């Protein structure tokens, strides 16, 4: 991509606070962007070939939305965690195996999308994020949901299309969790904590495509309580 085209995008971004450059075959994060570090509210570099997010990302202190779907990222720099105003982070379709240790410092984060990466567990760093509403961890390599999940503040957790065979009973204690998606995993019915049905806030549980028939779920103790929550929620949005 030519310098003149990049310059035009930078000029537009200076006026709008939005830098969007998708599907241009970029192999690295444009360094010239740091000139706009105090201007930018949104950066979208989806559908490129970026392998590395440089430490200078930490300079974008007013950034609210960062979208890097379908790149070639294998890791994220610790400096990303300095973005105290970041509300939306989309990193679908990369090669990420873990999150930075300080990820829990992204205190304004509301939406996190990590679908189609190589995560093997639900990152414990997410549990410190008090404003997190939606977490998408679908299409990873997650095999179990650990006890720390009980501290997750999210309203919706998407774990579809993983390899999950075990879930901690602590998931029932998530204070705000209303939607839990577990479709197309490796769950036996005996591995699904019954407290999800009887003692949680969850009003939409999606478990199709596991190692049991859905009609068997309806026979479990607590299913009636779950259906009460499901129906009440449905009425609210009808």
C-alpha positions as CSV (number, residue, x, y, z in Angstrom):
1,X,0.0,0.0,0.0
2,X,1.4,3.4,-1.0
3,X,2.4,6.2,1.4
4,X,-0.1,8.6,-0.2
5,X,-3.0,6.3,0.5
6,X,-1.9,5.8,4.1
7,X,-1.5,9.6,4.4
8,X,-5.0,10.1,3.2
9,X,-6.3,7.6,5.8
10,X,-4.3,9.3,8.5
11,X,-5.8,12.7,7.6
12,X,-9.3,11.3,7.7
13,X,-8.6,9.7,11.1
14,X,-7.3,13.0,12.5
15,X,-10.7,14.5,11.8
16,X,-13.0,11.6,12.7
17,X,-11.0,9.8,15.5
18,X,-11.5,6.6,13.5
19,X,-8.7,4.8,11.7
20,X,-10.0,1.9,9.5
21,X,-7.7,0.1,7.1
22,X,-9.0,-3.5,6.5
23,X,-8.0,-6.1,3.9
24,X,-5.0,-4.3,2.6
25,X,-2.4,-7.0,3.2
26,X,-0.6,-5.0,6.0
27,X,2.1,-7.0,7.6
28,X,2.8,-4.6,10.5
29,X,1.0,-2.1,12.6
30,X,1.4,1.4,10.9
31,X,3.9,3.2,13.1
32,X,2.7,6.6,11.7
33,X,-0.5,6.0,13.7
34,X,1.3,7.1,16.9
35,X,1.1,10.7,15.6
36,X,-2.6,10.4,16.3
37,X,-2.3,8.7,19.7
38,X,-4.3,11.4,21.5
39,X,-6.9,11.7,18.7
40,X,-8.0,8.1,18.0
41,X,-11.0,6.5,19.6
42,X,-11.3,3.6,17.2
43,X,-8.7,1.5,15.3
44,X,-9.8,-1.3,12.9
45,X,-7.0,-3.2,11.1
46,X,-9.0,-6.4,10.4
47,X,-8.3,-8.9,7.6
48,X,-4.6,-8.1,7.3
49,X,-1.4,-10.1,8.0
50,X,-0.2,-8.3,11.1
51,X,1.9,-10.7,13.2
52,X,2.9,-8.3,16.0
53,X,1.1,-5.6,18.0
54,X,4.0,-3.2,19.0
55,X,4.5,-1.8,22.5
56,X,3.6,1.7,21.1
57,X,-0.1,0.5,21.3
58,X,0.1,1.6,25.0
59,X,0.3,5.3,23.9
60,X,-3.3,5.3,22.6
61,X,-4.7,6.3,25.9
62,X,-8.1,7.5,24.6
63,X,-8.8,4.4,22.5
64,X,-12.2,2.9,23.1
65,X,-12.3,0.3,20.3
66,X,-9.6,-1.9,18.9
67,X,-10.4,-4.4,16.2
68,X,-7.8,-6.8,14.8
69,X,-9.9,-9.7,13.5
70,X,-8.3,-12.1,11.1
71,X,-4.6,-11.3,11.4
72,X,-1.7,-13.4,12.4
73,X,-1.1,-12.3,16.0
74,X,0.5,-15.0,18.3
75,X,0.8,-12.8,21.4
76,X,-0.2,-9.4,22.8
77,X,2.1,-6.9,24.4
78,X,1.8,-6.0,28.1
79,X,1.5,-2.4,27.0
80,X,-2.0,-3.1,25.6
81,X,-3.1,-3.3,29.2
82,X,-2.4,0.5,29.7
83,X,-5.5,1.3,27.7
84,X,-7.8,2.4,30.5
85,X,-10.6,3.7,28.3
86,X,-10.8,0.6,26.0
87,X,-14.3,-0.8,25.9
88,X,-14.3,-3.1,22.9
89,X,-11.5,-5.5,21.9
90,X,-12.1,-7.8,18.9
91,X,-9.3,-10.3,18.1
92,X,-11.1,-13.1,16.4
93,X,-9.3,-15.4,14.0
94,X,-5.7,-15.0,15.2
95,X,-3.3,-17.4,16.8
96,X,-3.4,-16.3,20.4
97,X,-2.6,-18.9,23.1
98,X,-2.8,-16.6,26.1
99,X,-3.5,-13.1,27.3
100,X,-1.0,-10.7,29.0
101,X,-0.6,-11.1,32.7
102,X,-1.9,-7.5,33.3
103,X,-5.0,-8.0,31.1
104,X,-7.2,-7.4,34.2
105,X,-6.1,-3.8,34.2
106,X,-8.3,-3.0,31.2
107,X,-10.8,-1.7,33.6
108,X,-13.3,-0.2,31.1
109,X,-13.6,-3.3,28.9
110,X,-17.2,-4.3,28.1
111,X,-16.9,-6.6,25.0
112,X,-14.1,-9.1,24.4
113,X,-14.1,-11.3,21.4
114,X,-11.4,-14.0,21.0
115,X,-13.2,-16.5,18.8
116,X,-11.1,-18.7,16.6
117,X,-7.8,-18.5,18.5
118,X,-5.8,-21.2,20.3
119,X,-6.7,-20.6,23.9
120,X,-6.7,-23.8,26.1
121,X,-8.5,-22.4,29.1
122,X,-10.7,-19.5,30.2
123,X,-8.2,-16.8,31.1
124,X,-8.2,-16.1,34.8
125,X,-7.3,-12.4,34.0
126,X,-11.0,-11.9,32.8
127,X,-12.2,-12.3,36.4
128,X,-10.9,-8.9,37.5
129,X,-12.8,-7.0,34.8
130,X,-15.8,-5.5,36.6
131,X,-17.6,-3.9,33.5
132,X,-17.2,-6.9,31.2
133,X,-20.6,-7.7,29.6
134,X,-19.9,-10.1,26.6
135,X,-17.1,-12.6,26.3
136,X,-16.7,-14.7,23.1
137,X,-14.2,-17.6,23.5
138,X,-15.8,-19.8,20.8
139,X,-13.8,-21.9,18.4
140,X,-10.7,-22.3,20.6
141,X,-9.2,-25.4,22.2
142,X,-10.6,-25.0,25.7
143,X,-11.0,-28.3,27.5
144,X,-12.2,-27.3,30.9
145,X,-13.8,-24.3,32.7
146,X,-11.8,-23.7,35.9
147,X,-13.0,-22.7,39.4
148,X,-11.9,-19.1,38.9
149,X,-14.8,-18.7,36.4
150,X,-17.1,-18.0,39.4
151,X,-15.7,-14.5,39.7
152,X,-16.5,-13.6,36.1
153,X,-18.7,-10.5,35.8
154,X,-19.9,-11.1,32.3
155,X,-23.6,-11.2,31.3
156,X,-22.9,-13.5,28.3
157,X,-20.2,-16.1,27.9
158,X,-19.8,-17.9,24.5
159,X,-17.8,-21.2,24.7
160,X,-19.3,-22.8,21.6
161,X,-17.1,-25.2,19.5
162,X,-14.4,-25.9,22.0
163,X,-13.3,-29.3,23.5
164,X,-14.9,-28.8,26.9
165,X,-15.5,-31.9,28.9
166,X,-15.5,-30.4,32.4
167,X,-17.1,-27.4,34.0
168,X,-16.5,-26.1,37.5
169,X,-19.7,-25.9,39.6
170,X,-18.4,-22.3,40.4
171,X,-19.9,-21.1,37.1
172,X,-23.3,-21.1,38.9
173,X,-21.9,-18.3,41.1
174,X,-21.3,-15.8,38.4
175,X,-23.2,-12.8,39.7
176,X,-24.4,-11.4,36.3
177,X,-24.2,-14.4,33.9
178,X,-27.5,-14.7,32.0
179,X,-26.4,-16.4,28.7
180,X,-24.1,-19.4,28.6
181,X,-23.3,-21.0,25.2
182,X,-21.7,-24.4,25.3
183,X,-22.8,-25.8,21.9
184,X,-20.6,-28.4,20.1
185,X,-18.3,-29.4,22.9
186,X,-17.5,-32.8,24.5
187,X,-19.8,-32.6,27.5
188,X,-21.4,-35.7,29.1
189,X,-24.7,-34.8,30.8
190,X,-23.1,-35.9,34.2
191,X,-20.4,-33.2,33.7
192,X,-22.9,-30.4,33.5
193,X,-23.3,-28.9,37.0
194,X,-27.0,-29.2,38.0
195,X,-26.6,-25.9,39.9
196,X,-26.5,-24.1,36.5
197,X,-30.2,-25.1,36.3
198,X,-31.3,-24.8,40.0
199,X,-29.1,-22.1,41.6
200,X,-27.7,-19.6,39.0
201,X,-28.8,-16.4,37.2
202,X,-28.5,-18.2,33.8
203,X,-31.7,-17.8,31.7
204,X,-30.4,-19.0,28.4
205,X,-28.3,-22.2,28.4
206,X,-27.4,-23.5,24.9
207,X,-25.9,-27.0,24.9
208,X,-26.9,-28.6,21.6
209,X,-24.2,-30.7,19.9
210,X,-22.7,-32.3,23.0
211,X,-22.6,-36.0,24.1
212,X,-26.2,-36.2,25.3
213,X,-29.7,-35.8,24.1
214,X,-31.4,-32.5,24.9
215,X,-34.5,-34.3,26.2
216,X,-32.3,-35.8,28.9
217,X,-31.5,-32.3,30.1
218,X,-35.2,-31.7,30.7
219,X,-35.3,-34.6,33.1
220,X,-32.6,-33.1,35.5
221,X,-33.5,-31.7,38.9
222,X,-33.7,-27.9,38.7
223,X,-34.8,-27.8,35.0
224,X,-38.2,-26.3,36.1
225,X,-36.4,-23.5,37.9
226,X,-34.3,-22.8,34.8
227,X,-37.4,-22.8,32.6
228,X,-39.0,-20.2,34.9
229,X,-36.0,-17.9,34.4
230,X,-36.0,-18.6,30.6
231,X,-39.7,-17.8,30.2
232,X,-39.5,-14.7,32.4
233,X,-36.7,-13.4,30.2
234,X,-38.5,-14.2,27.0
235,X,-41.6,-12.3,28.2
236,X,-39.4,-9.3,29.1
237,X,-38.1,-9.0,25.6
238,X,-41.3,-10.0,23.8
